[in-house]
Amino acid sequence: MPPTKSIAQRTAELIQHLPALSLPQAKVLAEWSYGVQAARCCGQSQVSQFLASLLKQKVERVRQRLRELTWEKQAKKVGKNRRELQVAQCFPDLLQWVMSALPAADRRLVLALDATSLKQKFVVLTVSVLYQGCAIPVAWVVRRASVKGAWRPHWLRLLKQLSPGVPADWNVLVMADRGLFADWLFTGIVALRWHPFLRINSQGQCRPKGVSQFRPLLDLLPAAGQTWRGEVACFKSTQLAATLLAYRDDQHEHPWLILTDLSPEVAQITWYAQRAWIEGGFKDIKSGGWQWQLTRMTHPERAARLWLVMAIAQLYSVSLGSQVEAHTPPPQPEGLPPTHIARRTNKGQPPPRRLSLATLGRLAHLALCILDERLPKIRFQGPNSCPVMT
């Protein structure tokens, strides 16, 4: 399919799934995200040069379109009715778009909260959907790194902005590392009828159900390789009723201590391993994918609009990567000679991925562009990695 038709197809999909966008905004967002995937760079200079060559247009004309997508309304000098891109209005629809691409019968989702910084410029608070080793940003706020202030209102606002996009019958697990834990975050997640799965530090105290005295959390740690789980009142000064999951091993310095509202019979501490996928998502945003660390932007609001471009590129890449992986025949070690190392070491488990779904999708996108073939729509073709919470 010619690139103009591929971009037109993406524009139509953006209009369908992100109704807060105007038609001009959807067109530029489609062009920019398409160029990001092909050029493996989110920068205006490189993407505008690529698109200009692809679309046979002047570089400065393309570059101006990209620049104006991130500008405030008053900065746009041409046109009386130019609209400012309101990124936050897209968050619930973006989440719904991701959810619509998941297997229809599952109705379950894992969100991860984390912050990433860019030198001394920005700190970005993000909420991402976790899927098969990858993370897709669906809500974020960009702050100047030098500006002090509480993160609490930002996190609560992001979660509240996303909640309209989630039907009441979906199971949602919300993960965060110990640096973000707070009792208000736990109760805020529960208030949305979602399930917190938050790691805490080990210095506090708790009172297990049926015990009258508070005990140090470290007293509940089991033997290496084993798990303790039970209902507790956590933190002596501001008591929080929750389920505590505790685990330690000999390979890691610090234990896992997880608080959740799920019952001890349902919650599994192994689920928390998925939280690390958001680190892979940050790598995709930066040096492993879209090269955001090279940005010369200085305005947080404009950087937040650029994040929407990268989130769309990430969504298309992970989706396409899942489809490529689903259609890749699994290895057949039984057909190899008995002495072959792949047969001797085979344990009946699928081999680990050599490439993440985001990288696999980016390369497939590039190949389809070169071959002039149609780009598939957003669809996650593969098992939902979200745990079953019943």
C-alpha atoms as a printed R data frame, in Angstrom:
    type eleno elety resid chain resno       x       y      z
1   ATOM     1    CA   MET     A     1   0.000   0.000  0.000
2   ATOM     2    CA   PRO     A     2   1.440   3.448 -0.889
3   ATOM     3    CA   PRO     A     3   2.537   5.455  2.163
4   ATOM     4    CA   THR     A     4  -0.137   8.086  1.571
5   ATOM     5    CA   LYS     A     5  -2.827   5.415  1.848
6   ATOM     6    CA   SER     A     6  -1.194   3.866  4.934
7   ATOM     7    CA   ILE     A     7  -1.127   7.259  6.624
8   ATOM     8    CA   ALA     A     8  -4.731   7.917  5.554
9   ATOM     9    CA   GLN     A     9  -5.724   4.561  7.077
10  ATOM    10    CA   ARG     A    10  -3.982   5.478 10.330
11  ATOM    11    CA   THR     A    11  -5.654   8.886 10.306
12  ATOM    12    CA   ALA     A    12  -9.060   7.220 10.047
13  ATOM    13    CA   GLU     A    13  -8.210   4.899 12.950
14  ATOM    14    CA   LEU     A    14  -7.093   7.831 15.095
15  ATOM    15    CA   ILE     A    15 -10.311   9.723 14.374
16  ATOM    16    CA   GLN     A    16 -12.333   6.630 15.250
17  ATOM    17    CA   HIS     A    17 -10.562   5.836 18.521
18  ATOM    18    CA   LEU     A    18  -9.494   9.313 19.700
19  ATOM    19    CA   PRO     A    19 -12.543  11.509 19.024
20  ATOM    20    CA   ALA     A    20 -11.013  14.431 20.952
21  ATOM    21    CA   LEU     A    21  -8.680  14.996 17.983
22  ATOM    22    CA   SER     A    22  -9.581  17.359 15.161
23  ATOM    23    CA   LEU     A    23  -9.065  16.086 11.629
24  ATOM    24    CA   PRO     A    24  -5.870  18.148 11.118
25  ATOM    25    CA   GLN     A    25  -4.491  16.909 14.445
26  ATOM    26    CA   ALA     A    26  -5.257  13.302 13.528
27  ATOM    27    CA   LYS     A    27  -3.541  13.703 10.147
28  ATOM    28    CA   VAL     A    28  -0.330  15.108 11.642
29  ATOM    29    CA   LEU     A    29  -0.363  12.588 14.489
30  ATOM    30    CA   ALA     A    30  -0.707   9.781 11.930
31  ATOM    31    CA   GLU     A    31   2.171  11.148  9.858
32  ATOM    32    CA   TRP     A    32   4.444  11.711 12.838
33  ATOM    33    CA   SER     A    33   3.827   8.344 14.499
34  ATOM    34    CA   TYR     A    34   4.283   6.606 11.118
35  ATOM    35    CA   GLY     A    35   7.582   8.431 10.662
36  ATOM    36    CA   VAL     A    36   8.696   7.636 14.212
37  ATOM    37    CA   GLN     A    37   8.333   3.918 13.565
38  ATOM    38    CA   ALA     A    38  10.131   4.049 10.240
39  ATOM    39    CA   ALA     A    39  12.962   6.392 11.290
40  ATOM    40    CA   ARG     A    40  13.280   4.983 14.829
41  ATOM    41    CA   CYS     A    41  13.377   8.536 16.100
42  ATOM    42    CA   CYS     A    42  10.758  10.966 17.422
43  ATOM    43    CA   GLY     A    43  12.722  14.125 16.598
44  ATOM    44    CA   GLN     A    44  11.095  16.690 14.349
45  ATOM    45    CA   SER     A    45  14.160  17.163 12.143
46  ATOM    46    CA   GLN     A    46  14.687  13.517 11.245
47  ATOM    47    CA   VAL     A    47  11.008  12.626 10.942
48  ATOM    48    CA   SER     A    48  10.217  15.698  8.811
49  ATOM    49    CA   GLN     A    49  13.133  14.883  6.496
50  ATOM    50    CA   PHE     A    50  11.889  11.292  6.138
51  ATOM    51    CA   LEU     A    51   8.267  12.304  5.560
52  ATOM    52    CA   ALA     A    52   9.229  15.007  3.084
53  ATOM    53    CA   SER     A    53  11.113  12.453  0.981
54  ATOM    54    CA   LEU     A    54   8.303   9.921  1.339
55  ATOM    55    CA   LEU     A    55   5.438  12.317  0.564
56  ATOM    56    CA   LYS     A    56   7.392  14.435 -1.955
57  ATOM    57    CA   GLN     A    57   6.821  17.629  0.003
58  ATOM    58    CA   LYS     A    58   9.103  20.423  1.185
59  ATOM    59    CA   VAL     A    59  10.945  19.658  4.411
60  ATOM    60    CA   GLU     A    60  10.055  22.968  6.057
61  ATOM    61    CA   ARG     A    61   6.395  22.499  5.243
62  ATOM    62    CA   VAL     A    62   6.355  19.094  6.942
63  ATOM    63    CA   ARG     A    63   8.458  20.310  9.854
64  ATOM    64    CA   GLN     A    64   6.058  23.190 10.488
65  ATOM    65    CA   ARG     A    65   3.115  20.774 10.684
66  ATOM    66    CA   LEU     A    66   4.933  18.673 13.263
67  ATOM    67    CA   ARG     A    67   5.979  21.695 15.307
68  ATOM    68    CA   GLU     A    68   2.466  23.127 15.416
69  ATOM    69    CA   LEU     A    69   1.029  19.866 16.729
70  ATOM    70    CA   THR     A    70   2.930  20.475 19.986
71  ATOM    71    CA   TRP     A    71   2.362  24.245 20.174
72  ATOM    72    CA   GLU     A    72  -0.112  26.092 22.326
73  ATOM    73    CA   LYS     A    73  -2.997  27.820 20.544
74  ATOM    74    CA   GLN     A    74  -1.536  31.302 20.952
75  ATOM    75    CA   ALA     A    75   1.761  30.203 19.359
76  ATOM    76    CA   LYS     A    76   0.048  29.236 16.106
77  ATOM    77    CA   LYS     A    77   0.225  32.296 13.899
78  ATOM    78    CA   VAL     A    78  -1.617  30.921 10.877
79  ATOM    79    CA   GLY     A    79  -5.364  30.404 10.884
80  ATOM    80    CA   LYS     A    80  -8.001  31.834 13.214
81  ATOM    81    CA   ASN     A    81  -9.506  28.551 14.339
82  ATOM    82    CA   ARG     A    82  -6.382  26.536 15.138
83  ATOM    83    CA   ARG     A    83  -7.007  24.160 18.011
84  ATOM    84    CA   GLU     A    84  -4.613  23.248 20.798
85  ATOM    85    CA   LEU     A    85  -4.061  19.537 21.288
86  ATOM    86    CA   GLN     A    86  -5.496  18.611 24.698
87  ATOM    87    CA   VAL     A    87  -3.554  15.461 25.510
88  ATOM    88    CA   ALA     A    88  -5.401  14.571 28.711
89  ATOM    89    CA   GLN     A    89  -8.698  14.371 26.799
90  ATOM    90    CA   CYS     A    90  -7.227  11.449 24.836
91  ATOM    91    CA   PHE     A    91  -6.280   9.329 27.851
92  ATOM    92    CA   PRO     A    92  -9.554   7.398 28.477
93  ATOM    93    CA   ASP     A    93 -10.059   6.834 24.740
94  ATOM    94    CA   LEU     A    94  -6.457   5.714 24.301
95  ATOM    95    CA   LEU     A    95  -6.914   3.178 27.098
96  ATOM    96    CA   GLN     A    96 -10.171   1.975 25.544
97  ATOM    97    CA   TRP     A    97  -8.380   1.548 22.224
98  ATOM    98    CA   VAL     A    98  -5.762  -0.659 23.861
99  ATOM    99    CA   MET     A    99  -8.444  -2.643 25.680
100 ATOM   100    CA   SER     A   100 -10.447  -3.153 22.469
101 ATOM   101    CA   ALA     A   101  -7.394  -4.827 20.924
102 ATOM   102    CA   LEU     A   102  -7.019  -7.345 23.754
103 ATOM   103    CA   PRO     A   103  -8.716 -10.761 23.578
104 ATOM   104    CA   ALA     A   104 -12.414  -9.949 23.947
105 ATOM   105    CA   ALA     A   105 -13.251 -12.634 26.506
106 ATOM   106    CA   ASP     A   106 -10.521 -11.775 29.033
107 ATOM   107    CA   ARG     A   107 -11.722  -8.406 30.366
108 ATOM   108    CA   ARG     A   108  -8.641  -7.965 32.539
109 ATOM   109    CA   LEU     A   109  -5.840  -5.466 32.527
110 ATOM   110    CA   VAL     A   110  -2.556  -4.638 34.272
111 ATOM   111    CA   LEU     A   111  -1.550  -1.008 34.723
112 ATOM   112    CA   ALA     A   112   1.814   0.135 36.049
113 ATOM   113    CA   LEU     A   113   2.644   3.482 37.635
114 ATOM   114    CA   ASP     A   114   6.178   4.830 37.466
115 ATOM   115    CA   ALA     A   115   8.232   7.956 36.863
116 ATOM   116    CA   THR     A   116  11.076   8.497 34.429
117 ATOM   117    CA   SER     A   117  13.410  11.465 34.150
118 ATOM   118    CA   LEU     A   118  15.260  13.103 31.278
119 ATOM   119    CA   LYS     A   119  18.526  14.599 32.507
120 ATOM   120    CA   GLN     A   120  17.748  17.810 34.418
121 ATOM   121    CA   LYS     A   121  14.882  18.721 32.069
122 ATOM   122    CA   PHE     A   122  11.800  16.678 32.800
123 ATOM   123    CA   VAL     A   123  10.197  14.155 35.101
124 ATOM   124    CA   VAL     A   124   7.350  12.182 33.531
125 ATOM   125    CA   LEU     A   125   4.744  10.424 35.677
126 ATOM   126    CA   THR     A   126   3.211   7.673 33.575
127 ATOM   127    CA   VAL     A   127   0.485   5.063 33.689
128 ATOM   128    CA   SER     A   128   1.117   2.251 31.206
129 ATOM   129    CA   VAL     A   129  -0.654  -0.909 30.097
130 ATOM   130    CA   LEU     A   130   1.575  -3.962 30.507
131 ATOM   131    CA   TYR     A   131   1.461  -6.605 27.797
132 ATOM   132    CA   GLN     A   132   3.865  -9.468 27.053
133 ATOM   133    CA   GLY     A   133   7.045  -7.797 28.285
134 ATOM   134    CA   CYS     A   134   6.148  -4.339 26.929
135 ATOM   135    CA   ALA     A   135   4.523  -1.185 28.268
136 ATOM   136    CA   ILE     A   136   2.202   1.167 26.367
137 ATOM   137    CA   PRO     A   137   1.721   4.630 27.929
138 ATOM   138    CA   VAL     A   138  -1.938   5.604 28.254
139 ATOM   139    CA   ALA     A   139  -1.697   8.599 30.626
140 ATOM   140    CA   TRP     A   140   1.120  10.879 31.724
141 ATOM   141    CA   VAL     A   141   2.081  14.276 33.028
142 ATOM   142    CA   VAL     A   142   5.388  15.995 32.239
143 ATOM   143    CA   ARG     A   143   6.927  18.232 34.919
144 ATOM   144    CA   ARG     A   144  10.079  20.296 35.000
145 ATOM   145    CA   ALA     A   145  12.755  18.403 36.887
146 ATOM   146    CA   SER     A   146  13.764  21.523 38.801
147 ATOM   147    CA   VAL     A   147  10.284  22.310 40.125
148 ATOM   148    CA   LYS     A   148   9.441  20.893 43.533
149 ATOM   149    CA   GLY     A   149   5.954  19.788 44.451
150 ATOM   150    CA   ALA     A   150   3.824  16.874 45.570
151 ATOM   151    CA   TRP     A   151   3.127  14.064 43.129
152 ATOM   152    CA   ARG     A   152  -0.091  13.023 44.872
153 ATOM   153    CA   PRO     A   153  -2.517  15.231 42.905
154 ATOM   154    CA   HIS     A   154  -0.950  14.195 39.613
155 ATOM   155    CA   TRP     A   155  -1.225  10.446 40.257
156 ATOM   156    CA   LEU     A   156  -4.801  10.687 41.512
157 ATOM   157    CA   ARG     A   157  -5.791  12.859 38.566
158 ATOM   158    CA   LEU     A   158  -4.235  10.462 36.030
159 ATOM   159    CA   LEU     A   159  -6.097   7.500 37.517
160 ATOM   160    CA   LYS     A   160  -9.340   9.470 37.618
161 ATOM   161    CA   GLN     A   161  -8.881  10.514 33.981
162 ATOM   162    CA   LEU     A   162  -8.486   6.877 32.939
163 ATOM   163    CA   SER     A   163 -11.374   5.450 34.929
164 ATOM   164    CA   PRO     A   164 -14.150   6.423 32.464
165 ATOM   165    CA   GLY     A   165 -12.463   4.244 29.854
166 ATOM   166    CA   VAL     A   166 -12.748   1.043 31.928
167 ATOM   167    CA   PRO     A   167 -16.092  -0.822 32.119
168 ATOM   168    CA   ALA     A   168 -17.179  -1.872 35.598
169 ATOM   169    CA   ASP     A   169 -16.893  -5.592 34.818
170 ATOM   170    CA   TRP     A   170 -13.175  -5.436 33.979
171 ATOM   171    CA   ASN     A   171 -10.580  -6.613 36.501
172 ATOM   172    CA   VAL     A   172  -7.761  -4.057 36.734
173 ATOM   173    CA   LEU     A   173  -4.513  -4.659 38.627
174 ATOM   174    CA   VAL     A   174  -2.446  -1.535 39.372
175 ATOM   175    CA   MET     A   175   1.245  -2.027 40.161
176 ATOM   176    CA   ALA     A   176   3.865   0.353 41.529
177 ATOM   177    CA   ASP     A   177   7.309   0.014 43.052
178 ATOM   178    CA   ARG     A   178   8.095   0.866 46.676
179 ATOM   179    CA   GLY     A   179   9.264   4.399 45.830
180 ATOM   180    CA   LEU     A   180   5.675   5.340 44.948
181 ATOM   181    CA   PHE     A   181   3.821   3.608 47.777
182 ATOM   182    CA   ALA     A   182   1.453   5.699 49.871
183 ATOM   183    CA   ASP     A   183  -1.725   4.820 51.741
184 ATOM   184    CA   TRP     A   184  -3.647   7.462 49.739
185 ATOM   185    CA   LEU     A   185  -2.560   5.734 46.519
186 ATOM   186    CA   PHE     A   186  -3.772   2.363 47.819
187 ATOM   187    CA   THR     A   187  -7.155   3.739 48.886
188 ATOM   188    CA   GLY     A   188  -7.458   5.815 45.703
189 ATOM   189    CA   ILE     A   189  -7.048   2.714 43.543
190 ATOM   190    CA   VAL     A   190  -9.557   0.778 45.638
191 ATOM   191    CA   ALA     A   191 -12.031   3.668 45.342
192 ATOM   192    CA   LEU     A   192 -12.002   3.125 41.563
193 ATOM   193    CA   ARG     A   193 -12.839  -0.571 42.177
194 ATOM   194    CA   TRP     A   194  -9.460  -1.562 40.846
195 ATOM   195    CA   HIS     A   195  -6.922  -3.733 42.684
196 ATOM   196    CA   PRO     A   196  -3.679  -2.212 44.026
197 ATOM   197    CA   PHE     A   197  -0.577  -4.378 43.894
198 ATOM   198    CA   LEU     A   198   1.986  -2.104 45.506
199 ATOM   199    CA   ARG     A   199   5.441  -2.883 46.812
200 ATOM   200    CA   ILE     A   200   6.392  -1.397 50.191
201 ATOM   201    CA   ASN     A   201   9.623  -0.919 52.104
202 ATOM   202    CA   SER     A   202  10.581  -3.415 54.772
203 ATOM   203    CA   GLN     A   203  11.192  -1.017 57.660
204 ATOM   204    CA   GLY     A   204   7.576  -0.783 58.863
205 ATOM   205    CA   GLN     A   205   5.379  -2.838 61.137
206 ATOM   206    CA   CYS     A   206   2.147  -4.762 60.717
207 ATOM   207    CA   ARG     A   207  -0.325  -6.757 62.755
208 ATOM   208    CA   PRO     A   208  -1.383 -10.066 61.179
209 ATOM   209    CA   LYS     A   209  -5.033 -11.034 61.506
210 ATOM   210    CA   GLY     A   210  -5.670 -12.730 64.833
211 ATOM   211    CA   VAL     A   211  -2.555 -11.218 66.462
212 ATOM   212    CA   SER     A   212  -2.863  -8.439 69.045
213 ATOM   213    CA   GLN     A   213   0.587  -6.875 68.735
214 ATOM   214    CA   PHE     A   214   2.322  -5.144 65.828
215 ATOM   215    CA   ARG     A   215   5.434  -6.861 64.558
216 ATOM   216    CA   PRO     A   216   8.240  -5.772 62.220
217 ATOM   217    CA   LEU     A   217   7.511  -6.674 58.615
218 ATOM   218    CA   LEU     A   218  10.842  -8.484 58.431
219 ATOM   219    CA   ASP     A   219   9.600 -10.947 61.075
220 ATOM   220    CA   LEU     A   220   7.106 -12.308 58.546
221 ATOM   221    CA   LEU     A   221   9.662 -13.094 55.871
222 ATOM   222    CA   PRO     A   222   9.632 -16.820 55.084
223 ATOM   223    CA   ALA     A   223  12.592 -19.025 54.262
224 ATOM   224    CA   ALA     A   224  14.354 -18.286 50.989
225 ATOM   225    CA   GLY     A   225  12.260 -19.321 48.003
226 ATOM   226    CA   GLN     A   226   9.003 -19.430 49.971
227 ATOM   227    CA   THR     A   227   6.045 -17.040 50.243
228 ATOM   228    CA   TRP     A   228   4.114 -15.728 53.227
229 ATOM   229    CA   ARG     A   229   0.618 -14.359 52.683
230 ATOM   230    CA   GLY     A   230  -2.097 -13.160 55.011
231 ATOM   231    CA   GLU     A   231  -4.424 -10.371 56.035
232 ATOM   232    CA   VAL     A   232  -2.778  -7.612 58.058
233 ATOM   233    CA   ALA     A   233  -3.222  -4.163 59.512
234 ATOM   234    CA   CYS     A   234  -0.169  -2.455 58.066
235 ATOM   235    CA   PHE     A   235   1.640   0.558 59.535
236 ATOM   236    CA   LYS     A   236   1.125   1.274 63.230
237 ATOM   237    CA   SER     A   237   0.596   5.032 62.950
238 ATOM   238    CA   THR     A   238  -1.850   5.043 59.997
239 ATOM   239    CA   GLN     A   239  -3.305   1.558 59.880
240 ATOM   240    CA   LEU     A   240  -4.225   0.125 56.487
241 ATOM   241    CA   ALA     A   241  -6.174  -3.123 56.185
242 ATOM   242    CA   ALA     A   242  -4.778  -5.194 53.324
243 ATOM   243    CA   THR     A   243  -3.378  -8.515 52.202
244 ATOM   244    CA   LEU     A   244   0.389  -8.787 52.557
245 ATOM   245    CA   LEU     A   245   2.487 -11.004 50.299
246 ATOM   246    CA   ALA     A   246   6.118 -11.557 51.303
247 ATOM   247    CA   TYR     A   247   8.900 -13.310 49.417
248 ATOM   248    CA   ARG     A   248  12.686 -13.440 49.486
249 ATOM   249    CA   ASP     A   249  15.466 -15.422 47.862
250 ATOM   250    CA   ASP     A   250  19.235 -15.619 47.973
251 ATOM   251    CA   GLN     A   251  19.772 -13.816 44.661
252 ATOM   252    CA   HIS     A   252  18.326 -10.430 45.650
253 ATOM   253    CA   GLU     A   253  19.297  -8.094 48.466
254 ATOM   254    CA   HIS     A   254  15.798  -6.832 49.245
255 ATOM   255    CA   PRO     A   255  12.636  -8.929 49.689
256 ATOM   256    CA   TRP     A   256   9.342  -8.405 47.926
257 ATOM   257    CA   LEU     A   257   6.618  -7.065 50.222
258 ATOM   258    CA   ILE     A   258   3.378  -6.463 48.325
259 ATOM   259    CA   LEU     A   259   0.123  -4.947 49.589
260 ATOM   260    CA   THR     A   260  -3.153  -5.634 47.782
261 ATOM   261    CA   ASP     A   261  -6.886  -5.679 48.460
262 ATOM   262    CA   LEU     A   262  -7.223  -9.119 46.866
263 ATOM   263    CA   SER     A   263  -7.709 -12.039 49.217
264 ATOM   264    CA   PRO     A   264  -4.699 -14.179 50.210
265 ATOM   265    CA   GLU     A   265  -6.261 -17.103 48.350
266 ATOM   266    CA   VAL     A   266  -6.344 -15.170 45.064
267 ATOM   267    CA   ALA     A   267  -3.244 -12.960 45.043
268 ATOM   268    CA   GLN     A   268   0.020 -14.420 43.729
269 ATOM   269    CA   ILE     A   269   3.278 -12.630 44.421
270 ATOM   270    CA   THR     A   270   4.737 -13.851 41.104
271 ATOM   271    CA   TRP     A   271   2.456 -11.368 39.355
272 ATOM   272    CA   TYR     A   272   4.676  -8.544 40.557
273 ATOM   273    CA   ALA     A   273   7.427  -9.613 38.146
274 ATOM   274    CA   GLN     A   274   5.396  -7.945 35.384
275 ATOM   275    CA   ARG     A   275   6.007  -4.505 36.903
276 ATOM   276    CA   ALA     A   276   9.539  -4.571 35.474
277 ATOM   277    CA   TRP     A   277   8.039  -4.402 31.980
278 ATOM   278    CA   ILE     A   278   7.470  -0.670 32.397
279 ATOM   279    CA   GLU     A   279  11.256  -0.274 32.512
280 ATOM   280    CA   GLY     A   280  11.340  -1.846 29.057
281 ATOM   281    CA   GLY     A   281   8.686   0.653 28.019
282 ATOM   282    CA   PHE     A   282  10.899   3.540 29.114
283 ATOM   283    CA   LYS     A   283  13.759   2.008 27.135
284 ATOM   284    CA   ASP     A   284  11.500   1.941 24.055
285 ATOM   285    CA   ILE     A   285  10.700   5.629 24.565
286 ATOM   286    CA   LYS     A   286  14.384   6.471 24.884
287 ATOM   287    CA   SER     A   287  17.528   4.766 23.548
288 ATOM   288    CA   GLY     A   288  15.932   1.416 22.677
289 ATOM   289    CA   GLY     A   289  13.301   2.900 20.407
290 ATOM   290    CA   TRP     A   290  12.115   6.451 19.825
291 ATOM   291    CA   GLN     A   291  15.232   8.338 21.073
292 ATOM   292    CA   TRP     A   292  13.378  10.825 23.283
293 ATOM   293    CA   GLN     A   293  16.571  11.417 25.267
294 ATOM   294    CA   LEU     A   294  17.818  13.503 22.322
295 ATOM   295    CA   THR     A   295  14.923  15.964 22.425
296 ATOM   296    CA   ARG     A   296  15.669  19.666 22.529
297 ATOM   297    CA   MET     A   297  12.227  20.586 23.833
298 ATOM   298    CA   THR     A   298  12.125  22.684 26.983
299 ATOM   299    CA   HIS     A   299   8.358  23.149 27.505
300 ATOM   300    CA   PRO     A   300   6.672  20.371 29.555
301 ATOM   301    CA   GLU     A   301   3.326  20.881 27.799
302 ATOM   302    CA   ARG     A   302   4.906  20.415 24.382
303 ATOM   303    CA   ALA     A   303   6.820  17.379 25.578
304 ATOM   304    CA   ALA     A   304   3.515  15.890 26.795
305 ATOM   305    CA   ARG     A   305   2.112  16.232 23.260
306 ATOM   306    CA   LEU     A   306   5.189  14.531 21.842
307 ATOM   307    CA   TRP     A   307   4.538  11.677 24.274
308 ATOM   308    CA   LEU     A   308   1.183  11.131 22.558
309 ATOM   309    CA   VAL     A   309   3.041  10.654 19.265
310 ATOM   310    CA   MET     A   310   5.372   8.105 20.885
311 ATOM   311    CA   ALA     A   311   2.498   6.332 22.659
312 ATOM   312    CA   ILE     A   312   0.730   5.844 19.304
313 ATOM   313    CA   ALA     A   313   3.955   4.569 17.723
314 ATOM   314    CA   GLN     A   314   4.426   2.190 20.658
315 ATOM   315    CA   LEU     A   315   0.853   0.926 20.412
316 ATOM   316    CA   TYR     A   316   1.164   0.156 16.700
317 ATOM   317    CA   SER     A   317   4.576  -1.483 17.165
318 ATOM   318    CA   VAL     A   318   3.576  -3.758 20.052
319 ATOM   319    CA   SER     A   319   0.377  -4.733 18.259
320 ATOM   320    CA   LEU     A   320   2.182  -5.579 15.027
321 ATOM   321    CA   GLY     A   321   4.911  -7.402 16.956
322 ATOM   322    CA   SER     A   322   2.312  -9.606 18.634
323 ATOM   323    CA   GLN     A   323   0.810 -10.468 15.243
324 ATOM   324    CA   VAL     A   324   4.213 -11.325 13.770
325 ATOM   325    CA   GLU     A   325   5.038 -13.519 16.749
326 ATOM   326    CA   ALA     A   326   1.665 -15.282 16.570
327 ATOM   327    CA   HIS     A   327   2.291 -16.215 12.927
328 ATOM   328    CA   THR     A   328   5.877 -17.346 13.466
329 ATOM   329    CA   PRO     A   329   6.048 -21.165 13.577
330 ATOM   330    CA   PRO     A   330   7.396 -22.444 16.905
331 ATOM   331    CA   PRO     A   331  10.705 -24.302 16.877
332 ATOM   332    CA   GLN     A   332  10.528 -28.059 16.312
333 ATOM   333    CA   PRO     A   333  13.478 -29.513 18.265
334 ATOM   334    CA   GLU     A   334  12.153 -33.067 17.869
335 ATOM   335    CA   GLY     A   335  13.049 -32.875 14.180
336 ATOM   336    CA   LEU     A   336  16.718 -32.231 14.945
337 ATOM   337    CA   PRO     A   337  19.405 -34.921 15.305
338 ATOM   338    CA   PRO     A   338  19.549 -36.435 18.819
339 ATOM   339    CA   THR     A   339  22.961 -34.858 19.469
340 ATOM   340    CA   HIS     A   340  21.927 -31.330 18.414
341 ATOM   341    CA   ILE     A   341  22.341 -28.849 21.287
342 ATOM   342    CA   ALA     A   342  18.889 -27.352 20.745
343 ATOM   343    CA   ARG     A   343  17.324 -30.789 21.191
344 ATOM   344    CA   ARG     A   344  19.481 -31.760 24.151
345 ATOM   345    CA   THR     A   345  18.725 -28.539 26.013
346 ATOM   346    CA   ASN     A   346  15.031 -28.398 25.152
347 ATOM   347    CA   LYS     A   347  12.865 -28.558 28.278
348 ATOM   348    CA   GLY     A   348   9.490 -28.384 26.594
349 ATOM   349    CA   GLN     A   349   9.177 -24.627 27.142
350 ATOM   350    CA   PRO     A   350   9.061 -21.992 24.397
351 ATOM   351    CA   PRO     A   351  12.416 -20.254 23.964
352 ATOM   352    CA   PRO     A   352  12.802 -16.725 25.337
353 ATOM   353    CA   ARG     A   353  12.212 -13.830 22.967
354 ATOM   354    CA   ARG     A   354  15.296 -12.558 21.178
355 ATOM   355    CA   LEU     A   355  13.470  -9.294 20.413
356 ATOM   356    CA   SER     A   356  10.726  -7.508 22.316
357 ATOM   357    CA   LEU     A   357   7.316  -7.185 20.668
358 ATOM   358    CA   ALA     A   358   7.952  -3.446 20.252
359 ATOM   359    CA   THR     A   359  11.198  -4.060 18.355
360 ATOM   360    CA   LEU     A   360   9.675  -6.909 16.356
361 ATOM   361    CA   GLY     A   361   6.754  -4.685 15.369
362 ATOM   362    CA   ARG     A   362   8.996  -1.754 14.454
363 ATOM   363    CA   LEU     A   363  11.059  -3.944 12.122
364 ATOM   364    CA   ALA     A   364   7.931  -5.491 10.614
365 ATOM   365    CA   HIS     A   365   6.496  -2.000 10.054
366 ATOM   366    CA   LEU     A   366   9.659  -0.984  8.206
367 ATOM   367    CA   ALA     A   367   9.577  -4.143  6.068
368 ATOM   368    CA   LEU     A   368   5.913  -3.625  5.149
369 ATOM   369    CA   CYS     A   369   6.653  -0.027  4.162
370 ATOM   370    CA   ILE     A   370   9.514  -1.126  1.899
371 ATOM   371    CA   LEU     A   371   7.387  -3.878  0.365
372 ATOM   372    CA   ASP     A   372   4.526  -1.408 -0.131
373 ATOM   373    CA   GLU     A   373   2.107  -3.725  1.695
374 ATOM   374    CA   ARG     A   374  -0.916  -2.918  3.822
375 ATOM   375    CA   LEU     A   375  -0.298  -2.239  7.508
376 ATOM   376    CA   PRO     A   376  -2.615  -4.228  9.802
377 ATOM   377    CA   LYS     A   377  -4.944  -2.584 12.289
378 ATOM   378    CA   ILE     A   378  -4.347  -2.577 16.031
379 ATOM   379    CA   ARG     A   379  -4.930  -6.066 17.422
380 ATOM   380    CA   PHE     A   380  -3.040  -8.006 20.066
381 ATOM   381    CA   GLN     A   381  -2.781 -11.524 18.767
382 ATOM   382    CA   GLY     A   382  -1.486 -13.644 21.596
383 ATOM   383    CA   PRO     A   383  -2.316 -14.562 25.183
384 ATOM   384    CA   ASN     A   384  -3.240 -11.818 27.611
385 ATOM   385    CA   SER     A   385  -0.435 -11.763 30.173
386 ATOM   386    CA   CYS     A   386  -2.688 -10.210 32.808
387 ATOM   387    CA   PRO     A   387  -3.197 -12.633 35.724
388 ATOM   388    CA   VAL     A   388  -6.603 -14.156 36.378
389 ATOM   389    CA   MET     A   389  -7.964 -12.464 39.519
390 ATOM   390    CA   THR     A   390 -10.806 -14.806 40.450
